[in-house]
Amino acid sequence: MDLLNRSLNKSVILKLRSKREIRGILRSYDPHLNLFLEDAELLPTEEEQGEELGTIILRGDNVVLISPVPTRGKEEQQSQ
């Protein structure tokens, strides 16, 4: 839960049970890991094109993995 708190109002990537991936800004979540995302987009795969989703609520039991999107400053600092 600490990672989720640090990821609030930041961009995250979600992997879903359906093998799809969604990127969006995490605005809030609840104890069941239901997620409220803004500026969400379905990331393209080999089979499907990407799609803008806008503001969504995602049921927590569909989520397999939540990852913060690395910021450019952190990547540059780690490579030095």
C-alpha positions in Angstrom: 0.0 0.0 0.0 3.0 2.3 0.5 3.8 2.1 -3.2 0.2 3.1 -4.0 0.3 6.1 -1.7 3.6 7.3 -3.3 2.0 6.7 -6.8 -1.1 8.9 -6.1 -1.4 11.7 -8.7 1.4 10.1 -10.8 1.4 8.0 -13.9 1.2 4.2 -13.4 1.0 1.2 -15.7 -1.4 -1.6 -14.9 -1.3 -5.2 -16.1 -4.7 -6.8 -16.2 -5.9 -10.4 -16.1 -6.9 -10.1 -19.7 -3.2 -9.5 -20.6 -3.9 -5.9 -21.5 -2.0 -2.9 -20.1 -3.4 0.4 -19.1 -1.4 3.6 -18.4 -3.0 6.5 -16.5 -2.8 8.9 -13.6 -3.7 7.2 -10.3 -6.1 9.6 -8.5 -7.4 7.3 -5.7 -7.9 3.7 -4.6 -9.8 1.8 -1.9 -8.9 -1.2 0.3 -10.2 -3.6 -2.4 -7.7 -2.0 -4.8 -10.4 -0.5 -7.0 -8.5 2.2 -8.9 -9.6 5.6 -10.1 -7.5 6.7 -13.1 -7.5 9.8 -15.2 -6.1 10.2 -18.7 -6.1 6.4 -19.0 -5.1 4.7 -22.2 -5.1 1.1 -23.3 -1.6 0.4 -24.5 -1.2 -1.2 -27.9 -0.4 -4.9 -28.3 0.5 -7.0 -31.4 -3.2 -7.9 -31.7 -4.8 -4.6 -30.8 -4.3 -0.9 -31.3 -4.1 1.5 -28.3 -7.1 3.4 -27.3 -7.8 6.5 -25.1 -10.1 5.7 -22.2 -10.2 8.9 -20.3 -11.4 8.7 -16.7 -12.1 5.2 -15.5 -12.7 3.2 -12.4 -11.0 -0.2 -12.6 -12.1 -3.1 -10.3 -9.2 -4.3 -8.2 -9.7 -8.0 -8.9 -8.8 -7.4 -12.6 -5.4 -6.0 -11.7 -2.4 -8.3 -11.7 0.4 -5.7 -11.4 0.7 -2.0 -10.7 4.0 -0.3 -11.6 4.9 3.4 -11.3 6.1 4.9 -14.6 9.8 5.9 -14.1 10.4 9.6 -14.3 13.2 10.8 -16.6 15.1 12.5 -13.7 15.4 9.3 -11.7 16.6 7.3 -14.7 19.3 9.8 -15.5 20.4 9.9 -11.9 20.7 6.1 -11.7 22.7 5.9 -14.9 25.3 8.3 -13.7 
